[in-house]
Amino acid sequence: MWCGFEKIGGVEDAVAQVIEAIRPAIQADNGDIFLRDVDEGSGVVTVELVGACVSCPASTVTLKAGVERILKQRVPEVTEVINVGQNLLSDGSPVGL
């Protein structure tokens, strides 16, 4: 089931369509999301959260409970969503590179 998102262009195109559909909600909170990669073999989608998302303590919740959940529902091939723009220091604090 594709919930209105066409699979004609492949998994990456379907993921891009979903990202574009949820982007306004993230932008409403002064953040943004960019699709960086889709590994069709593993189903891992790599995104970059920017703007207010970089310093927001809820960005992990947004990524996993929001973006990942929606992508998995609408594009069944998606297994995980990771944020390439956030690395953690040893104390757990985020640092954008």
Salt bridges, closest charged atoms under 4 A:
GLU20 OE2 - ARG23 NH1 2.80
ASP32 OD1 - ARG23 NE 2.74
GLU48 OE1 - ARG36 NH2 2.88
GLU68 OE1 - LYS64 NZ 3.02
GLU68 OE2 - LYS72 NZ 3.64
GLU77 OE2 - LYS7 NZ 2.79
GLU80 OE2 - LYS64 NZ 3.73
